[in-house]
Amino acid sequence: MKSISILFLALAASFTQAKGQQAFKNVSIEQAEHHYVVQFSVPSETNIYQYRIEAGNDSTDMEVTGVVKPRGNSQLERDYMYETFDTGYKYYRVVAVSMGSQLKYSHILSRPPADTRPEHNPGVHKQMETNILARGN
């Protein structure tokens, strides 16, 4: 009787980061006039497919609410921002998706409370659909 051995090799895509290097730097959320701005930096960018903005009303059940396109491979730090007009979510995070579908998550952000001063909230508020406006520099 002959025996057959099967060997499985797993290959994983990586973000090509230096040991100890973080996927994100300076991740924050701030209130602007009638919307919120998520800002983040990446120390370098290699083989990134997209940055997803996820949001939810608790920190464990989040959904994709927008996408920021990367500008391409670079060893230089890059800054990005994402504006959302949907104020129905309490928590946000940024997810880097590599070309090989590997995910890297930022820490979870808690949005600041809405500004209730009358000059910042004229008229009646109603839930708005998420508008995706993203730009980088």
HUNOR-V102450 format. One record per residue. N is the residue number from 0. PSI is psi in radians with two decimals (NA if undefined). Layout:
n->N psi->PSI
n->N psi->PSI
This chain:
n->0 psi->2.27
n->1 psi->2.54
n->2 psi->2.52
n->3 psi->2.24
n->4 psi->2.34
n->5 psi->2.27
n->6 psi->2.16
n->7 psi->2.27
n->8 psi->2.25
n->9 psi->2.23
n->10 psi->2.31
n->11 psi->2.45
n->12 psi->2.60
n->13 psi->2.95
n->14 psi->0.04
n->15 psi->1.02
n->16 psi->2.65
n->17 psi->2.64
n->18 psi->2.26
n->19 psi->-0.12
n->20 psi->2.41
n->21 psi->2.64
n->22 psi->-0.54
n->23 psi->2.67
n->24 psi->2.65
n->25 psi->0.88
n->26 psi->2.22
n->27 psi->2.86
n->28 psi->2.38
n->29 psi->2.68
n->30 psi->2.33
n->31 psi->-2.83
n->32 psi->-1.30
n->33 psi->0.52
n->34 psi->-3.11
n->35 psi->2.64
n->36 psi->2.11
n->37 psi->2.17
n->38 psi->2.49
n->39 psi->2.75
n->40 psi->2.64
n->41 psi->2.36
n->42 psi->-0.49
n->43 psi->2.96
n->44 psi->2.00
n->45 psi->2.14
n->46 psi->0.75
n->47 psi->2.23
n->48 psi->-0.80
n->49 psi->2.84
n->50 psi->2.17
n->51 psi->2.46
n->52 psi->2.12
n->53 psi->2.57
n->54 psi->2.73
n->55 psi->3.01
n->56 psi->-0.05
n->57 psi->2.90
n->58 psi->0.07
n->59 psi->-0.43
n->60 psi->1.59
n->61 psi->2.66
n->62 psi->2.74
n->63 psi->2.19
n->64 psi->-0.15
n->65 psi->2.93
n->66 psi->2.40
n->67 psi->2.21
n->68 psi->2.37
n->69 psi->2.83
n->70 psi->-0.05
n->71 psi->2.99
n->72 psi->2.37
n->73 psi->2.54
n->74 psi->-0.03
n->75 psi->2.66
n->76 psi->2.47
n->77 psi->2.53
n->78 psi->2.46
n->79 psi->2.79
n->80 psi->2.69
n->81 psi->2.23
n->82 psi->2.33
n->83 psi->2.37
n->84 psi->0.02
n->85 psi->1.86
n->86 psi->0.28
n->87 psi->-0.15
n->88 psi->2.59
n->89 psi->-0.50
n->90 psi->2.54
n->91 psi->2.75
n->92 psi->2.83
n->93 psi->2.43
n->94 psi->2.16
n->95 psi->2.25
n->96 psi->2.09
n->97 psi->2.92
n->98 psi->-0.48
n->99 psi->0.22
n->100 psi->0.33
n->101 psi->2.48
n->102 psi->2.43
n->103 psi->2.24
n->104 psi->2.50
n->105 psi->3.03
n->106 psi->2.83
n->107 psi->2.33
n->108 psi->2.43
n->109 psi->2.11
n->110 psi->2.55
n->111 psi->2.70
n->112 psi->2.61
n->113 psi->2.49
n->114 psi->2.10
n->115 psi->0.12
n->116 psi->2.37
n->117 psi->-0.63
n->118 psi->-0.31
n->119 psi->-0.12
n->120 psi->1.09
n->121 psi->2.51
n->122 psi->-2.94
n->123 psi->2.35
n->124 psi->2.49
n->125 psi->2.71
n->126 psi->2.31
n->127 psi->2.61
n->128 psi->2.65
n->129 psi->2.17
n->130 psi->2.32
n->131 psi->1.91
n->132 psi->2.02
n->133 psi->2.54
n->134 psi->2.71
n->135 psi->2.91
n->136 psi->NA
